[in-house]
Amino acid sequence: MADILWRIVDLGSNVGILFTWFILIAFLYNLSASINKVDKSRVHLSLIMLVSYISSLFMDTSTATPHLNYFYYDFVTIGILLLWLFAYEKTVPTAFYYLIVGLSINAFLFLGMHYDIVIAETRYYWWFWTVYVFGMYFIDFTMALVLIINKDLLKLVWLIKKLKPSFVTKTN
């Protein structure tokens, strides 16, 4: 299992480009689908995500703390999305909640990997690395997919409504 995981890690930059491409496709789809519509919220969200993902491609990953830098990217992107939420006065799309939750999980996975590799100096395979790799891929793909279809695939918004009804009041 460790050999397979190391091979997947070697594909890291290529997979990052693939998920950036997925976000680009989501942006282009939302841009073309919203030409004659008043609601441009998914275009805004996919543009924010596209800028975040493209700018992270230019980050130097040979530094000692690439995972910490990715954590900062996700944290700043969450902040920008929250600013967008306060400035946007129309119906909030389902994709917004998936982006916030997905970026939060990604950020904590990056922070966990930073702690594991830089601070604890772990150099051997263990279960967290598998969670990190496949969790990141699943979350990134889900965020891009939900940006396109704007459906509650994993019943995340339904769960948020059940846990705290006053939190989600403007979801479409």
Secondary structure, DSSP 8 states (H G I E B T S, - for coil): -HHHHHHHHHTHHHHHHHHHHHHHHHHHHHHHHTTT-S--HHHHHHHHHHHHHHHHHTS-TTSS-HHHHHHHHHHHHHHHHHHHHHH--S-B-HHHHHHHHHHHHHHHHHHHHHIIIIIS---S--HHHHHHHHHHHHHHHHHHHHHHH---TT-HHHHHHHH-TTT-SSB-
